[in-house]
Amino acid sequence: MAKNISESLKGKKRAREIDTEAEASDFDQILSLEENLTFSDTLVALRIMRAQFPQSDKISVQPFILRSQLYSSVEDRTQVDRDLENLRREKVLRIFKLNTGQDDHAIMFFDDYLCQMERVVKRLEEKKDSDILEVFKWFKSHVLDNKLEPSIEHQELCTLLALGGKVKDEHISLLINSGLLTRQLIDSNIYWFAIPNIGSVLKGLSQGRKEVLSLLNRRRYKEMMLAPLEKKLLRFSPLDMRFHLRDLIGSGHLKTAKTATGLVVRVSKD
């Protein structure tokens, strides 16, 4: 029974998954951030950044993109928000509010999220009774397919889960403990949808931001050419310099300027 649950989470293989993998293979060959800092198309930007997501043993989550990174990559922010809304409604991707203490949102392709969820179930199959693991099947079939917003109210969650079977408190607890849901601090009756195993990456995100800004602030003019900056290794983040630069440029902490010798990155003035 448990094996059937993990297999069922793989669900229907969408054609877009094949397209994404094919295009990602090509995009991954693009190495220089200076050559592909901005794009005219939101989905193209998402696919490129997905392909360029850092690969490390310290990262145990599927690729995700920060909204701030999109803002640094596509000039029209209004168009970005409009495109994200359409892609969310089409179930191409999901948007998650991150627990960073800031207004951070992660974007993950829907199929990648299902893969992340499948990993959770496989780990639990050896520890939990197959009956309680049925909740993951209900969660995928009835909650994820029907509730596309970043959060869900407790009663609506129970109503949707009940389409699969009788809901118990331990079902909700399992979804929370597995990292698929987190309670909102200001209203415990509302849950954020969450990405399992992202905790250590969020810590690295925070530390990496500080490290990059500190590096530039120590320089005389608080700036550096993008090409050599991109090659620097970070000590406190599993995410690479390219990931952090896109984020910090999009959030306004850094800005770029064209010079005769290439793009320069400098700390924004307060």
Protein Blocks (a to p, Z undefined) as FASTA:
>chain_A
ZZmmmmmmnmpadfklmmmmmmmmmmmmpmblklmmbcfbfklmmmmmmmmpccdfklcc
dcdddfklmmmmpmblmlmmmmmmmmmmnomaccddddehpacdddddfklmmmmmmmmm
mmmmmmmcfklmmmmmmmmmmmmmmmmbfbdcfklmmmmmmmnmccdfklmmmmmmnopa
ccdfklmkbccdddehklmmmmmmmmmmmmmmmmmmmpmnlpacfklmmmpccfkbcbdf
klmmmmmmmnopaccdddfkbccdddddZZ
